[in-house]
Amino acid sequence: MQAKEFLMIPGPTPVPDPVLAAICEHPMAHRSKEFSQLLVEVIKDLKTIAECDTDAFVFTASGTAAMEAAIANTISPGDKVLSLISGVFGARFAKIAEAYGASVERLESKLGEPISIDALKKKLSESKDIKVVTVTHNETSTGVLNDLQAIAQVIHEYGALCVVDAVTSYAACPLSFSKWKIDIMVTGSQKALMLPPGLSFVFVSEKAWQFHAKSKSPKFYFDFARYRKSLTEDTTPFTPNVSFVAGLKTALDMIKKEGFPMIYARHENLQKTLRAGVLGMGLKLFVKDQYASPTITSIVPPEAISVNTIRQSLKEKYQIRVADGQEELKSKIFRIGHMGYIFERDILMTLACLEAVLKDAGYHCPSGIGVGSALSSI
Ligand SMILES: Cc1ncc(COP(=O)(O)O)c(C=O)c1O
């Protein structure tokens, strides 16, 4: 018999049994009083996590659809959009804006580094007519956490719309949609919210509605106005994935029970423990401590051992899945996800198995040094 597969990738993440059980119940009628009540409750809780005082909507679609909706609902063809790019997902936002006819400027950081606040200030002071700025809070492809509060502040002072991808930071680290003056924020179900892929969420400020009123981009299924109108009647414009909304309610109840400060501290500890173990084994981390992601850690393999060997051996010998680098970083780094339903035990187990597969591939380090270094960092 094969051992249970373990997802240590940056999403989809493990789904807790009570969430799976809720999803597996017979689907509710989406126009029922029961479903309306469920929808109202989950939206309230989603807004609490985001610290959002305005609107939030649930889409039956993945995170990229919510990114596209953020663009479709705010820009008109020809509008100038600035995309802050620290990896694959920042670049995706730029491509979406281009697909909607925007004139896109790019501000890029070096891979493995965050967006420079000074460079952002300079860019905005030089280009007076930028309407929308897209930001990736946590860049999943590199494992960098951008300083969203500072970025949003600069964008707000400049007067542009701040559109944020919080797909791999939401519910894993503190963020404050309304206080930080973010205008649109998107996230997805398969990350720290502990659900399978399939739902995404958008948060919308009053200022974003002003942009919506002027936007000439085509929109139908993802038109925010339809979702706002339906929510006045506690419902959704189209048939939502009712089973996942039921699962989301269970996940949100688990999140509330653990408590936000505890959840954020847990993710921070997972990151610290993993980093200490990796360094203890003599491996290199791709991202410096000061902007390391709380949810994804990128690791440079030892010179003589390929990323492919590490990933294959972890999968075949221990049924643990870790991720490759993406695009330019493919085969150069491997990424361990630690968001959502992940605990210290999972990190220690991954470190022990990583050490074993490295040794099988000829790497030398003292036995147990990874787990030992991780434990002594706790
Ligand atoms: C930061 C970030 N943004 C956007 C996405 C895209 O989300 P989806 O794959 O759900 O469309 C991902 C997926 O991993 C992501 O990590």
The ligand as an ORCA input file, in Angstrom:
! r2SCAN-3c Opt
* xyz 0 1
  C       0.316     34.664     -6.263
  C      -0.621     33.909     -7.151
  N      -1.463     34.600     -7.917
  C      -2.329     34.004     -8.728
  C      -2.389     32.642     -8.824
  C      -3.311     32.000     -9.788
  O      -4.331     31.334     -9.148
  P      -5.107     30.132     -9.874
  O      -4.093     29.100    -10.204
  O      -6.073     29.737     -8.787
  O      -5.782     30.697    -11.053
  C      -1.535     31.863     -8.050
  C      -1.535     30.391     -8.132
  O      -0.703     29.712     -7.614
  C      -0.626     32.525     -7.186
  O       0.203     31.822     -6.414
*
